[in-house]
Amino acid sequence: GREVLASLRIGYHVSANRCIGILAPVYCHPLESIKVLSLSLDNMTECDVLAKRSVRKKRVLSFTLEKKIFLVVLALPLLALLAIISNPLPPRAKIANSFFLPSISTTTNTDNTSSTAIRQQRNPSKEPIRSWGCHRKEAPLIYVHLGKSGGGSVRARFAAAALGYGRGKKWAKPNKDNHYYPMPNNSKGKFCTSQNNNYHVTNSILYKKTFEGNLDCNATTPIGMAVACPGKTSGRCMGCGVYIKPCRTVYAGHNAMGSEIHWLPPKFLQKWWSENWKHPKSTHSFAIKEALLSLNPSDKRWCFGQAERPGPHDRERKQNILYHKCGLPLASLVDGQFRKYWQQLQKVTDREVSFDLANNNFSPIYASLPVHRVTVLRDPYSWLVSKFFWHGYEKRNIKCDDIKRASRPNSSGWAHYEILRAYILKLCGVDCSIRYENGLTSLDELEAQAESNLRQSFSVVGILNETDIFYEMVSKRISYVDMALNPHVTGQKHSSFKKDKKAEIKRCSKIFGNKDFQERFKKELPVLATIERLYNVAVEVNRFQQKELQKCNVQ
């Protein structure tokens, strides 16, 4: 019943006289022609209450029909369980067997000793690092930029890694030349930068303003985000149209890991789900498949038969109406259906952790997408000093070494704020910030998913002070990118260190490099210890990938 109650909380007004199951156990809706996927008697009671209010207390379903449905509901769980046991798991669900799964805690854990015990419990043997092979041809290729980690130069180098590059320093304007990446079947890929919006909760505290611009979304699972918060249908990246299946794009932006779930073409997502996650006798899997089909442009099934997904000519006011009328209830419904499917997988998957712990890590979904993601991480303490001066915190009469002030558990605690929004949540995935701002996850769960992503979802993980090695790794990993091309294109360096602050910058850098200061800071600020561990994982992954790529030659 949580999905129904969520619909009540968001103020979705029911003007119907019929209860029909759409993508979730039950939902009140005027369309009678939509196929009933499954019904829940408890939810039906909620639906009855809503329907009675909206149709002047007319009965929704007859008592006789309710008895029939009651018998069906009793039989469905047994049939579903038998179907799951007797059928093999979807291909990627088998892979999920080996995935590192998070330990659950209802509150952010501030006790380092307790956190260590939890991590040992959820990870008795270290999760393996994925091997990707050489000269991969899948597209899109996505650079996940964490900010203050060399992104100004790295993005320019990806732009210049194309054949036919001829726009000089205007690397961020791909329509100014005839560049292309030589992709399979004589196709040509295109570069794109920061052209896709970010999706966050309404009036987000962590993301009040972003470079790519914000759109509202309240879905808390990757599939819910894909369906309820689809990307724009016009003004898209070249090579990644909404009407075609392939997405031949090299994308570089400030978006969080997994943001492509919003803008990948519908046919791309539909094929991915069918090939990797479809289960022949799961009503939830079938419902997700139908939901992804509704993403096709001009398909009014997207909004319960009332409207298609937001189009190129929808102004902000109409998009806002569609969000409240369609996006919010869709998010609740598809999230609910996906979570039920996810729970089914945990029941039939051999895991050494409890069932509850398995339901909050969606890293296998991101890892199964046939895309390539690369990123560069920076030492946390150097990164924090750069963040401090880049955002001008020193101008607010804040001292960089004021641990108490930096660790406040709100936006006034600058280190706490920056670590969460620009490091942990960026690596965790696009669903994480919405779950976090809705109070639906913990720090341990965020760390678990971010670590899984580093080990399984990034085909190249680089370290900032080894960017030349990172470029070589990318060239070996991806067949259509040559990072050695056009070496004169370097991009603009966004330095945080201004000349007039030289003495204070030197002082802060020295303090942040002190081990005693680092230990005191971590004791006061648990998220700092979190990103230190994530950085160490990134170094581990980087070393593994370097060794793996030694057998590959740059084409």
C-alpha positions as CSV (number, residue, x, y, z in Angstrom):
1,G,0.0,0.0,0.0
2,R,3.0,2.4,0.2
3,E,2.6,3.3,-3.5
4,V,-1.0,4.2,-3.1
5,L,-0.3,6.3,0.0
6,A,2.5,8.0,-1.8
7,S,0.0,8.9,-4.5
8,L,-2.3,10.3,-1.8
9,R,0.5,12.4,-0.3
10,I,1.4,14.0,-3.6
11,G,-2.2,15.1,-4.0
12,Y,-3.1,13.2,-7.1
13,H,-6.8,13.7,-7.5
14,V,-8.8,10.7,-8.6
15,S,-11.6,11.5,-10.9
16,A,-12.4,8.0,-11.9
17,N,-14.9,5.4,-11.2
18,R,-12.9,2.3,-11.9
19,C,-10.0,0.5,-10.2
20,I,-7.5,-0.8,-12.7
21,G,-4.0,-2.3,-12.3
22,I,-1.5,-0.4,-14.3
23,L,2.2,-1.1,-13.8
24,A,1.6,-1.5,-10.1
25,P,-0.8,-3.7,-7.9
26,V,-3.7,-1.3,-8.2
27,Y,-4.5,2.2,-9.4
28,C,-7.6,4.3,-9.8
29,H,-8.1,5.2,-13.4
30,P,-10.9,6.0,-15.7
31,L,-9.8,3.8,-18.6
32,E,-11.5,0.4,-18.5
33,S,-9.7,-1.0,-21.5
34,I,-6.3,-1.4,-19.9
35,K,-5.4,-4.9,-19.1
36,V,-5.5,-5.8,-15.4
37,L,-2.0,-7.1,-14.5
38,S,-2.5,-7.8,-10.8
39,L,-4.8,-6.7,-8.0
40,S,-4.3,-6.3,-4.3
41,L,-7.3,-6.4,-2.0
42,D,-5.7,-4.1,0.6
43,N,-4.9,-1.6,-2.1
44,M,-8.3,-1.9,-3.6
45,T,-9.7,-0.7,-0.3
46,E,-7.6,2.4,-0.6
47,C,-8.8,2.7,-4.2
48,D,-12.4,2.3,-3.1
49,V,-12.1,5.2,-0.7
50,L,-10.7,7.5,-3.3
51,A,-13.2,6.4,-5.9
52,K,-16.1,6.9,-3.5
53,R,-15.0,10.4,-2.8
54,S,-14.8,11.3,-6.5
55,V,-17.9,9.7,-7.8
56,R,-20.3,10.5,-5.0
57,K,-20.0,7.2,-3.1
58,K,-20.8,5.0,-6.1
59,R,-19.5,1.4,-5.5
60,V,-16.5,0.6,-7.6
61,L,-16.7,-3.2,-7.7
62,S,-19.5,-5.5,-6.8
63,F,-19.2,-7.8,-3.8
64,T,-19.3,-10.8,-6.1
65,L,-16.4,-9.6,-8.1
66,E,-14.5,-8.8,-5.0
67,K,-14.9,-12.4,-3.8
68,K,-13.6,-13.6,-7.2
69,I,-10.6,-11.3,-7.0
70,F,-10.0,-12.4,-3.4
71,L,-9.6,-16.0,-4.6
72,V,-7.4,-14.9,-7.5
73,V,-5.2,-12.9,-5.1
74,L,-4.8,-15.9,-2.8
75,A,-3.6,-18.1,-5.7
76,L,-1.3,-15.5,-7.4
77,P,1.6,-15.6,-4.9
78,L,1.8,-19.4,-5.1
79,L,1.7,-19.4,-8.9
80,A,4.3,-16.6,-9.1
81,L,6.6,-18.5,-6.7
82,L,6.3,-21.7,-8.7
83,A,6.9,-19.8,-12.0
84,I,10.0,-18.2,-10.6
85,I,11.4,-21.4,-9.2
86,S,10.8,-23.3,-12.4
87,N,12.3,-20.7,-14.7
88,P,15.9,-19.5,-15.1
89,L,16.9,-16.1,-14.0
90,P,17.3,-13.4,-16.6
91,P,20.9,-13.2,-17.9
92,R,22.0,-10.1,-15.9
93,A,20.1,-11.4,-12.8
94,K,22.6,-14.3,-12.8
95,I,25.5,-11.8,-12.8
96,A,23.9,-10.0,-9.9
97,N,24.7,-13.1,-7.8
98,S,28.3,-12.0,-7.5
99,F,27.5,-8.4,-6.7
100,F,28.5,-6.8,-3.5
101,L,25.4,-5.9,-1.5
102,P,24.9,-3.2,1.1
103,S,24.2,-3.5,4.7
104,I,21.1,-1.6,5.7
105,S,20.9,0.9,8.5
106,T,18.0,3.2,9.1
107,T,20.1,6.1,10.1
108,T,23.5,7.5,9.1
109,N,26.1,5.6,11.1
110,T,28.5,7.9,12.9
111,D,30.4,5.3,14.8
112,N,33.5,4.3,12.8
113,T,33.9,1.0,14.7
114,S,30.3,0.0,14.1
115,S,30.6,1.0,10.4
116,T,33.6,-1.2,10.0
117,A,31.8,-4.2,11.5
118,I,28.9,-3.5,9.1
119,R,31.2,-3.4,6.1
120,Q,32.8,-6.6,7.1
121,Q,29.4,-8.2,7.4
122,R,28.2,-7.1,4.0
123,N,31.4,-7.8,2.3
124,P,33.0,-11.0,3.8
125,S,35.0,-11.5,0.7
126,K,35.9,-8.5,-1.4
127,E,33.8,-8.0,-4.5
128,P,35.7,-8.8,-7.7
129,I,36.6,-6.1,-10.2
130,R,35.0,-6.5,-13.6
131,S,37.2,-7.3,-16.6
132,W,36.1,-5.4,-19.7
133,G,38.6,-6.5,-22.4
134,C,40.2,-4.5,-25.2
135,H,38.9,-2.3,-28.0
136,R,35.3,-2.3,-27.0
137,K,32.7,-1.0,-29.5
138,E,29.6,-0.3,-27.4
139,A,28.2,3.2,-27.4
140,P,27.5,5.6,-25.8
141,L,30.7,6.5,-24.0
142,I,30.1,8.6,-21.0
143,Y,32.6,10.6,-19.0
144,V,31.3,11.1,-15.4
145,H,32.9,14.4,-14.1
146,L,33.1,14.8,-10.3
147,G,34.2,18.4,-10.4
148,K,37.6,19.7,-9.4
149,S,39.1,16.5,-10.8
150,G,40.6,17.8,-14.0
151,G,37.3,17.9,-15.9
152,G,38.1,21.0,-17.9
153,S,41.0,19.3,-19.6
154,V,39.6,15.8,-19.8
155,R,36.4,16.9,-21.5
156,A,38.4,18.8,-24.1
157,R,40.5,15.7,-24.7
158,F,37.5,13.5,-25.4
159,A,36.2,16.1,-27.9
160,A,39.6,16.2,-29.6
161,A,39.8,12.3,-29.8
162,A,37.6,12.3,-32.9
163,L,38.6,12.2,-36.5
164,G,38.0,15.3,-38.6
165,Y,38.3,17.6,-35.5
166,G,38.7,21.1,-36.8
167,R,37.2,23.6,-34.3
168,G,40.3,24.6,-32.4
169,K,39.6,25.8,-28.8
170,K,35.8,25.6,-29.4
171,W,35.8,21.9,-28.3
172,A,32.4,22.4,-26.6
173,K,30.6,23.3,-29.8
174,P,30.5,20.0,-31.8
175,N,28.3,21.5,-34.5
176,K,31.2,23.7,-35.7
177,D,33.0,21.0,-37.7
178,N,32.6,17.6,-39.3
179,H,34.2,15.5,-36.6
180,Y,33.3,11.9,-36.0
181,Y,34.2,8.8,-34.1
182,P,34.7,5.7,-36.3
183,M,32.1,3.3,-34.9
184,P,31.1,-0.2,-36.1
185,N,29.4,-0.7,-39.5
186,N,30.9,2.4,-40.9
187,S,28.7,4.6,-38.6
188,K,29.9,7.9,-37.2
189,G,29.6,8.9,-33.6
190,K,29.4,12.5,-32.3
191,F,30.6,14.4,-29.3
192,C,28.2,16.0,-26.9
193,T,28.8,18.0,-23.7
194,S,26.4,19.0,-20.9
195,Q,23.3,18.9,-23.1
196,N,21.2,16.6,-20.8
197,N,19.3,17.9,-17.8
198,N,19.8,16.7,-14.2
199,Y,16.8,15.3,-12.3
200,H,16.2,16.0,-8.7
201,V,13.4,16.4,-6.1
202,T,11.4,19.6,-6.3
203,N,13.2,22.4,-4.5
204,S,16.3,20.2,-3.9
205,I,18.5,21.4,-1.0
206,L,21.6,19.7,-2.4
207,Y,21.2,20.7,-6.0
208,K,19.6,24.2,-6.0
209,K,21.3,24.9,-9.3
210,T,23.3,22.8,-11.8
211,F,25.2,23.5,-14.9
212,E,22.9,21.5,-17.1
213,G,19.8,22.7,-15.4
214,N,17.4,20.8,-13.1
215,L,14.1,19.1,-13.9
216,D,11.8,17.7,-11.2
217,C,11.7,13.9,-10.5
218,N,10.7,11.9,-7.5
219,A,11.4,8.3,-8.7
220,T,13.7,6.3,-6.4
221,T,14.7,3.5,-8.7
222,P,16.6,3.5,-12.0
223,I,13.6,2.1,-13.9
224,G,11.2,4.5,-12.2
225,M,13.4,7.4,-13.3
226,A,13.6,6.1,-16.9
227,V,9.8,5.9,-17.2
228,A,8.6,8.8,-15.1
229,C,11.3,11.3,-15.9
230,P,12.2,10.8,-19.5
231,G,14.7,13.2,-21.2
232,K,13.7,15.7,-23.9
233,T,12.7,14.6,-27.4
234,S,14.4,17.5,-29.2
235,G,17.7,19.4,-28.7
236,R,19.3,16.0,-28.0
237,C,22.9,15.0,-28.5
238,M,23.9,14.3,-32.1
239,G,24.0,10.6,-32.8
240,C,21.4,9.8,-30.1
241,G,18.0,10.6,-31.4
242,V,14.8,9.6,-29.7
243,Y,13.4,7.7,-32.7
244,I,16.4,5.4,-33.3
245,K,17.8,2.5,-31.4
246,P,21.6,3.2,-31.4
247,C,23.1,6.0,-29.4
248,R,26.4,6.9,-31.1
249,T,27.5,9.6,-28.7
250,V,30.6,10.4,-26.6
251,Y,29.1,12.4,-23.8
252,A,30.9,14.6,-21.2
253,G,28.9,16.5,-18.6
254,H,28.5,17.2,-14.9
255,N,25.7,14.7,-14.5
256,A,25.7,11.9,-12.0
257,M,26.7,8.4,-12.8
258,G,23.8,6.6,-14.5
259,S,22.1,9.8,-15.9
260,E,21.9,8.1,-19.3
261,I,18.8,6.3,-18.0
262,H,16.9,9.5,-18.7
263,W,18.1,10.1,-22.3
264,L,18.9,6.7,-23.9
265,P,16.5,6.1,-26.8
266,P,13.4,4.2,-25.9
267,K,14.2,1.3,-28.3
268,F,17.7,1.1,-26.7
269,L,16.1,0.7,-23.2
270,Q,13.5,-1.8,-24.5
271,K,16.0,-4.0,-26.1
272,W,18.3,-3.9,-23.0
273,W,15.5,-4.9,-20.7
274,S,14.3,-7.7,-22.9
275,E,17.7,-9.2,-23.4
276,N,18.9,-8.8,-19.8
277,W,16.1,-8.7,-17.3
278,K,12.9,-10.0,-18.8
279,H,11.4,-13.0,-17.0
280,P,8.7,-14.9,-18.9
281,K,6.4,-15.5,-16.0
282,S,6.8,-12.4,-13.9
283,T,3.9,-10.0,-14.1
284,H,6.2,-7.3,-12.7
285,S,8.8,-7.8,-15.4
286,F,6.1,-7.7,-18.0
287,A,4.7,-4.5,-16.6
288,I,8.2,-2.9,-16.7
289,K,8.5,-3.9,-20.3
290,E,5.1,-2.3,-21.1
291,A,6.2,0.9,-19.2
292,L,9.3,1.2,-21.3
293,L,7.3,0.7,-24.5
294,S,5.2,3.7,-23.5
295,L,8.3,5.9,-23.8
296,N,8.0,5.9,-27.6
297,P,7.1,9.4,-28.8
298,S,3.4,9.9,-29.5
299,D,2.4,7.0,-27.4
300,K,-0.3,8.2,-25.0
301,R,0.0,5.1,-22.9
302,W,2.8,6.9,-21.1
303,C,0.4,9.0,-19.1
304,F,-2.4,6.4,-18.5
305,G,-3.8,7.0,-22.0
306,Q,-4.1,10.8,-21.4
307,A,-0.8,12.2,-22.7
308,E,2.5,11.2,-24.3
309,R,5.9,12.0,-22.8
310,P,6.9,15.7,-22.8
311,G,7.7,16.8,-26.3
312,P,9.8,19.5,-28.0
313,H,7.0,22.1,-28.0
314,D,5.8,21.7,-24.4
315,R,6.5,24.9,-22.5
316,E,7.6,25.0,-18.9
317,R,4.0,25.4,-17.6
318,K,2.8,22.3,-19.5
319,Q,5.8,20.3,-18.5
320,N,5.0,21.2,-14.9
321,I,1.4,20.0,-15.4
322,L,2.5,16.8,-16.9
323,Y,4.9,16.2,-14.0
324,H,2.2,16.5,-11.4
325,K,-0.5,14.7,-13.5
326,C,1.7,12.0,-14.9
327,G,5.3,12.0,-13.6
328,L,4.6,11.8,-9.9
329,P,2.0,8.9,-10.0
330,L,4.1,7.1,-12.6
331,A,7.2,7.3,-10.4
332,S,5.3,5.8,-7.5
333,L,3.8,3.0,-9.7
334,V,6.9,2.0,-11.6
335,D,9.1,2.2,-8.5
336,G,6.7,-0.2,-6.8
337,Q,6.6,-2.6,-9.6
338,F,10.4,-2.6,-10.0
339,R,11.0,-3.1,-6.3
340,K,8.6,-6.1,-6.3
341,Y,10.5,-7.6,-9.3
342,W,13.8,-6.9,-7.5
343,Q,12.6,-8.7,-4.4
344,Q,11.7,-11.7,-6.6
345,L,15.2,-11.9,-7.8
346,Q,16.7,-11.7,-4.3
347,K,14.5,-14.6,-3.2
348,V,15.8,-17.0,-5.9
349,T,19.4,-15.7,-5.9
350,D,22.0,-17.4,-3.7
351,R,23.3,-14.7,-1.4
352,E,25.2,-14.6,1.9
353,V,23.3,-11.5,3.1
354,S,19.8,-11.1,4.3
355,F,16.9,-10.5,2.0
356,D,16.3,-7.0,3.2
357,L,19.9,-5.9,2.5
358,A,19.6,-7.0,-1.2
359,N,16.8,-4.5,-2.0
360,N,18.7,-1.2,-1.8
361,N,21.6,-1.7,-4.2
362,F,20.7,-1.1,-7.8
363,S,24.3,-1.3,-9.1
364,P,23.6,-4.4,-11.2
365,I,21.1,-2.4,-13.2
366,Y,23.6,0.2,-14.1
367,A,26.3,-2.4,-14.7
368,S,24.1,-4.3,-17.1
369,L,23.5,-1.3,-19.5
370,P,25.5,-1.8,-22.7
371,V,27.3,1.6,-22.3
372,H,30.8,2.6,-21.2
373,R,31.5,5.0,-18.4
374,V,34.8,6.5,-17.4
375,T,35.8,8.8,-14.6
376,V,38.7,10.4,-12.8
377,L,39.0,10.7,-9.0
378,R,41.1,12.9,-6.9
379,D,42.6,12.5,-3.5
380,P,39.9,13.6,-1.1
381,Y,41.9,16.0,0.9
382,S,43.4,17.8,-2.1
383,W,39.9,17.8,-3.6
384,L,38.4,19.4,-0.5
385,V,41.0,22.2,-0.5
386,S,40.2,22.9,-4.2
387,K,36.5,22.9,-3.5
388,F,36.9,25.3,-0.5
389,F,38.5,28.0,-2.7
390,W,36.6,27.3,-5.9
391,H,33.3,28.0,-4.2
392,G,34.7,31.0,-2.3
393,Y,34.0,29.7,1.2
394,E,37.0,31.8,2.5
395,K,35.0,34.9,1.5
396,R,32.3,34.0,4.0
397,N,34.7,34.3,7.0
398,I,35.2,30.5,7.1
399,K,38.5,29.0,7.9
400,C,39.4,25.9,6.0
401,D,40.6,24.1,9.1
402,D,37.5,24.8,11.2
403,I,36.4,21.2,11.5
404,K,33.3,21.9,13.5
405,R,32.0,24.4,11.0
406,A,32.9,22.2,8.0
407,S,31.1,19.2,9.5
408,R,27.7,20.7,10.2
409,P,25.0,18.3,9.0
410,N,23.4,20.8,6.6
411,S,24.4,23.2,3.8
412,S,26.3,25.5,6.2
413,G,28.7,22.6,6.8
414,W,30.7,23.1,3.6
415,A,32.7,19.9,3.6
416,H,29.7,17.8,4.5
417,Y,27.6,19.5,1.8
418,E,30.3,19.2,-1.0
419,I,31.2,15.6,-0.1
420,L,27.6,14.4,-0.3
421,R,26.5,16.2,-3.4
422,A,29.6,16.2,-5.5
423,Y,31.4,13.0,-4.6
424,I,29.3,10.2,-3.0
425,L,26.0,10.9,-4.7
426,K,27.7,11.4,-8.1
427,L,29.3,8.0,-7.9
428,C,26.3,6.3,-6.3
429,G,23.9,6.9,-9.2
430,V,21.1,9.2,-10.2
431,D,18.5,7.4,-8.0
432,C,20.7,8.1,-4.9
433,S,20.2,11.8,-4.5
434,I,16.4,11.4,-4.7
435,R,16.4,8.5,-2.2
436,Y,18.7,10.5,0.1
437,E,16.6,13.7,0.0
438,N,13.4,11.7,0.7
439,G,15.0,10.1,3.7
440,L,14.9,6.6,2.1
441,T,18.6,5.6,2.4
442,S,21.6,5.7,4.6
443,L,25.2,6.6,4.3
444,D,26.2,2.9,4.4
445,E,23.9,2.1,1.5
446,L,25.1,5.0,-0.5
447,E,28.7,3.9,0.0
448,A,27.9,0.3,-0.9
449,Q,26.3,1.2,-4.2
450,A,29.0,3.7,-5.1
451,E,31.7,1.1,-4.4
452,S,29.8,-1.5,-6.5
453,N,29.6,1.0,-9.3
454,L,33.4,1.6,-9.2
455,R,34.1,-2.1,-9.4
456,Q,31.5,-3.1,-11.9
457,S,30.1,-0.1,-13.9
458,F,33.1,2.0,-15.0
459,S,35.2,0.5,-17.8
460,V,38.0,3.0,-17.0
461,V,38.7,4.6,-13.6
462,G,41.5,7.2,-13.6
463,I,43.5,9.0,-11.0
464,L,44.0,12.8,-11.3
465,N,47.8,12.9,-11.0
466,E,48.0,10.2,-13.7
467,T,45.9,11.7,-16.4
468,D,48.3,10.6,-19.2
469,I,47.9,7.0,-18.1
470,F,44.1,7.5,-18.0
471,Y,44.1,8.7,-21.6
472,E,46.1,5.7,-22.7
473,M,43.8,3.3,-20.8
474,V,40.7,4.9,-22.6
475,S,42.4,4.5,-26.0
476,K,43.0,0.8,-25.3
477,R,39.6,0.1,-23.9
478,I,37.4,1.9,-26.5
479,S,38.0,1.1,-30.1
480,Y,36.6,4.4,-31.6
481,V,38.5,6.9,-29.4
482,D,42.1,7.9,-29.8
483,M,43.0,10.2,-26.9
484,A,46.4,11.0,-28.6
485,L,44.8,12.9,-31.5
486,N,45.0,16.7,-31.6
487,P,47.2,17.1,-28.6
488,H,47.1,20.9,-28.9
489,V,43.5,20.9,-27.6
490,T,43.8,21.0,-23.9
491,G,40.7,22.8,-22.6
492,Q,40.5,25.6,-20.0
493,K,42.0,24.8,-16.6
494,H,39.5,25.8,-13.9
495,S,42.0,26.5,-11.2
496,S,40.8,27.1,-7.7
497,F,44.1,28.6,-6.6
498,K,44.2,32.3,-7.1
499,K,47.4,34.3,-6.8
500,D,46.0,36.6,-4.1
501,K,45.2,33.6,-1.9
502,K,48.5,31.9,-2.4
503,A,49.6,32.1,1.3
504,E,46.2,30.8,2.6
505,I,46.1,28.1,0.0
506,K,49.5,26.9,0.9
507,R,48.6,26.9,4.6
508,C,45.4,24.9,4.0
509,S,47.1,22.4,1.7
510,K,49.7,21.7,4.4
511,I,47.1,21.3,7.1
512,F,44.9,18.9,5.0
513,G,48.0,16.8,4.2
514,N,48.6,16.3,7.9
515,K,47.7,12.8,9.1
516,D,46.6,13.9,12.6
517,F,44.3,16.5,11.1
518,Q,42.8,14.0,8.7
519,E,42.0,11.6,11.6
520,R,40.4,14.3,13.7
521,F,38.4,15.5,10.6
522,K,37.2,11.9,9.8
523,K,36.1,11.4,13.4
524,E,34.0,14.5,13.3
525,L,32.7,14.0,9.7
526,P,31.9,10.3,8.8
527,V,31.3,11.2,5.1
528,L,35.0,12.1,4.8
529,A,36.0,8.6,5.9
530,T,33.5,7.3,3.3
531,I,35.1,9.1,0.4
532,E,38.6,8.2,1.6
533,R,37.5,4.5,1.3
534,L,35.9,5.1,-2.1
535,Y,39.1,6.8,-3.3
536,N,41.1,3.8,-2.2
537,V,38.7,1.5,-4.1
538,A,39.2,3.7,-7.1
539,V,43.0,3.3,-6.9
540,E,42.5,-0.5,-6.5
541,V,40.3,-0.6,-9.6
542,N,42.7,1.6,-11.5
543,R,45.7,-0.7,-10.8
544,F,43.7,-3.8,-11.8
545,Q,42.6,-2.1,-15.0
546,Q,46.1,-1.0,-15.9
547,K,47.3,-4.5,-15.5
548,E,44.4,-5.9,-17.5
549,L,45.0,-3.3,-20.3
550,Q,48.7,-4.1,-20.6
551,K,47.8,-6.9,-23.1
552,C,46.0,-4.4,-25.3
553,N,47.6,-2.3,-27.9
554,V,46.4,1.2,-29.0
555,Q,44.8,0.7,-32.4
